[in-house]
């Protein structure tokens, strides 16, 4: 099977990591995968790929003056597809999805596009022309993939003509360490968070909540790994609170799993997510977790709060109570909670089941693997959505 996989870039984001995981997994099972970065500035690859994945940059094929680049990109992508003659095309992220559908219109290629954020909440970040183009082109796709059941009605709102929707969550990544069997024995306890420093992650609110608990739990520290435009203002706020030795913002981590395994608990404070990879991986490693019940992902990942503490959005007192419960629990209780969460997500988000769901998305089947990956917050199966 020849697969043409289109992404924006291969930098250090969550969508890029999932793209690398899927491309590598397809290659290992014997598919011929060409991964194309459509970012206009070419860029670099920060992700680990199986050696069999062919990585190309569309920018190397785009010619002409800057004002003509949008059209040149469409022509270059159409020509590339003509050369590769793929059996399947998959695209990640709204701008790339629209480009793919415009470029490949009329070719007969089965194109599956995937939204990587919640469509309704992500829409406010899109420029009006892109929102209009999404509405126009998404009905041309063989299938549109979203990551959570909660995103289905949101997609139907922003692209009402879509013919078929599949819910396929992110797979567990390659190389994830085994579930830990004991809490780390360190001098201090670590509450971990992980993500880009932008307003959607609400690390500013997390800092304030932890500051309110710091005196009550003097043996605990908060570590937030990541980088972004808000990191420096947040660092200054930590200094103003006088908590530089308790709240640490060390920057981007090249070893996030090592950081998580060394922690005693994990917290997700986001206002919105597409699918929270950090929460999935923390649970899979065996950490007890606390998460906001934000759209979209945490409710389904935690099975409605069965596998981790789920906190109402914009409820800082509830977040404080959930973190307090985690920090004052015994090590044995935290370990038992983490082990139960790990067993749950490793069963539900293993790569074999996720790859079967992607196969069904291309084939147009119903009642098959793609349906089994559609789960409500309570863990029950739901059917693939079709719209007229």
N, C-alpha and C positions, 0 to 999 in steps of 0.2 A: 504494500500500500504506500503510495507516494502522498505525503502530507506537506502542504505549504502552510506555514505558521507565521502569521503577521503580528508583530508587536510594535509598540512605539519605540522603545529602547531596551537595552539590557543592562540598565543601571541597577541601583541597589534597592528598588522598591518591591512591595509585596506581589504585584502583578507580574513583575519580571521573574521573581523567584518561582512563582507557580508555572510560568511559561517554561522556565528551565527544567522544572521537575517533569512536566508533561512531555516536553520534547525529548528529554532523555529516556523517559519510560517507554515512549513509543518506539524510539530507536532500539532500545534493548529487546523489545519483543519482535523486532525484525522489520519495522516500517522504515521507509526512507524519508527522513524529515529535513526540510529546508526551513530554517528559522530566519526571518527577514526583519531587521530593524528598520522601521519606516521613518525614524527621526530625521528631520531635514539636515541636522548638523552632523550626521554620522554617529559620533559618540564612541562608546567603548563597551566592553562586556565585563560586568562585575560579577556575573553569575557562573557557577560551575555547570558545564555541559558535558554530556557524554561525548567522547571523541568522535562518535559516528554522526553527530548532528552537524549539518552544514549551516554555517552562519554567514549571512550576507547583509550588507547595508544598502538599502535602496538609494541612499544619497550618492553612491558610486555610479549609479545609472541615470541620474537626473541631470539633464543638460538645459542650457538656456539661461536668460536673465532671471533675476529674482522674481520679477512680477509675473513671470510665466511658470514659476515652479509648481504651483498647485496642479496645473494641467499637465506639466511634464511628469509629475509624480504619478498621476493616473496612467499616462501612456507607458511609463517605465514599468509599472506594476503589471499592467495588462501584457506587455511584451514578455516580462519575466515568467508570468503564468503560462504564456504560450510556449516558452522554452522548456519549462519544467513538466508541463502536462500533468499536474497533480490529480490524484483521485479525490482528494478532500482539501478543503481550505478552512482554516480556523483563524479568527482574528480576535484580538484583545483590545479593549478600550474604545470608547465611543468615537473618537476622531479617526482612529485606524479602521474601525468597523465601517464608517461611512465611506472612507477612501476605498476600502476593499470592495464594497458593494457597487460603488460608482464605476470603479475600474474594471470589474469583472462582469458587469451587467451584460447579459446576452451571450455569455460564453458557455452557459450550461453547467458550469462548475458548481458542485454543492458547497455553498458557503455557510458556515456556522459562525455567528458572531457572539461575543460574550461581553456583557456589561460587568465591569469590575468594581463598581460602587453601586449603592442603592440608587436606582434610576430617578426616583422622585427627588431625593435630597441632592444627588449629584447634578441635577438639572440646573440648579441655581448657579453652578460654577461654569456652565457652558454658555458660550456666546449664542445670541439668538439665531444666526445662520446655521450653526451646528445643530441646535435643537430642531430647527425646521428640516434640515437634511436627515437627521435621524428619523424623524416622523415619516419622511418620504421614502427612505431607502430600506428601513428594517423589514417591511413586508416582503422584500425581495429575497431575504435570507431563507435558507432551508430551515433554520431554527435559530432562535435567540436564546442564549443561555444566561441565566442569572444564578446567583450563588445561594440564595435563600428563598424559602417559600414566601416570606414577608415581602420580597421584592416583586413578586408576580403582579399584584394589582398596580403597583407603582409603574411597572413597565407598560402595562396596558393603558395607563393614563397618558404617558408621554409618547407612546407609539401604538395607537389603538388598532392599526391595521396588521399587526404581527400575526402571522398564521399559526405559529407553533412556538411554545415556550417550554424550555426544559430547565429544571432546577438541578444544578450540579455543583456541590460544594467543592472547596479546594481539597486536594489530597494532602496527606502527610508527606513532607518533603523527604528527599533522599538523604541517607546518612544520619537520620535522627537517632540520637543515643537511646539506649534501652531505658526503660522506666527505672527510676532510682528506687532503691529498696530501703533507704534510710535518710533521715534529714542530715544535712551537712553539719558537722561538728565544728563550729566556729565560735570565736569570742563574742560576736554580735549577730543578731538576727537581721536578715535582709528581706525587705519587701521590694519586689522588682516590678518595673514597668518598662515598656519597650515600644518605640515608635517615633515617627517624625514629629518634630516640635512645630506643630501648627495648631490653630485654634480648635480644630475638630477633635483633637486628642484630649483637650481640656486638662493638660498637665498643670495649668495654673490652679485649677480648682483642687486637683489632687494634692498639690503642694500645701494649699491652705488647710485642707482636711487633715493631712498628716501633721502639720504644725500644731493643730489643735489637740492631737493625740500624743505628741512627742513627750510631754512631761509624764503622762500616764504610763508610757511604755519606753523607759529610758534605755532599754537594751536593743531597741529596734532602730534601723536606719532605712531610709527610702533611697533607692537607686533607680534613676530613669535613664536608660540607654537610648541614644538617638541624637539626631541633629536637625537643624532647620532654623527658620527665621526667628522663632520665638525663644530659642534656647538662651540667648544672652539676656533678654529681659527677665526670664524666669530665674536665671542665675543671680541677677541683681536682687530680685525679690527674696530669694533664699538668704542672701547676705543681709537684707533689711530685717529679716526675721531672726537673724543671729543663729541660723541653723546650718552653717556651712559644714559642720562636722557630722551632721545627721541626715542631710538631704544632698545627694550627690548626682550631678549631671555630667557624667564623664565623656559624653559625645557618642558618636557612632561606634557600634561594636562590630568587629569582624568575627567575633566568637560568641554570638548571642546565646547559643545553646549552653555553652560553658557558664555563661553568666546566670542563666536561668537555673541550671542544675545546682549552682552554688547558693541559690536563694531559698528562703523558707516560705514564701508566698508570692503570688502574682496579682496585680490589679490592672484592669482595663477601665479607663475613665472616659472613654470617647463619647462624643455626642452623636456621631454617625460613623458607620463602617460599611465597607462592601462585604467583606468576610474577614473577620479578625484573625489573621494567621498567628499573631503573637499569642493570643488566647488559646487557639487550637494547640500550638506547640507547647505552651506552658502546661496545659492539661495533659497532653500526651506524655510529657516528661514526668508527671506525677506531682506537680505542685498544686496545693490548695489555692483556689482562685476566687477573686471577687471581680464582678463586672457590672457596668451599667447595662441596663436593658435597652440599649440603643438600637435603632435600625441600621443595619440589619446583621443578624448572625448570632449574637450571644444567646438569645432565647433558644435557638435551635441547637447550637453547640452544647449548651448546658442542659438540654431537655427541660426547658422551663424552670431552671433553677435546681434541678435534681443533682446535677454534677458539679455545681459551683454556686456561690452566692450571687444572686441576681438582684441588682439595686435599681429602683425606679430612676429614670432620667431626671436630672436637675434636682435631685434630693440629696444634698450634701449631708444632712444629719443621718440619713439611711446609709450612705456610704461610710460615714464615721462608725456607725454601729456594726456594719459588716466587717470593716477592717479591725475594729476592736475585738470582735468575736474571733477572728482569725489569729490575731496576735496573742490573745490570752488563752487560746486553746493549748492543750498539751501537745508535745511533739508527736505522741502516738496518734492523737486525734487528727492532727494535720496530715500525717503520713497516710492514715486510712482514707481520708477524704481525697487526697491526691491519687492514691492507687485506684480508687473506684472511678475517678474521672478519667484516668489514663486508660483503663480497660474499656470504658465506654467509647471514647473518641477513636481509639486505635481499631476498634471493631467497625465503627461507622464510616471512618474516613481513610481506610486503607487504599492503596493505589489500584489494586485489582478491580475493586468495585467502581472506583471513579473512572477508570479507563473504559469499562463496560458501559457506563453511562454516556460517555462521549461518543462511543461507537453508535449507540442508539440514537443520539442526537443527529448524527449524520444520516443514518439509515431511514429516519422517519418512523421508526417503530413506535408503537404504544403498548403499554402493558409489559415492557421489557425492563432492562437494567436501569434505564433513565428514570423510570417510574419509581423503582425501589430506592433510588437515591433521594427522592422527594420525601422529606420527613417533616411532620409538624413538630411544634415545640414539645409535644408529649411523646414524640418518637414514633407515631403511627404513619403508615405509608399513605401517600396521596397520589392522585393521578396527574399525568402530564396534561398541561393546559393547552387547549386549542381555542383559537378565536376565529370567527368567521370573517 
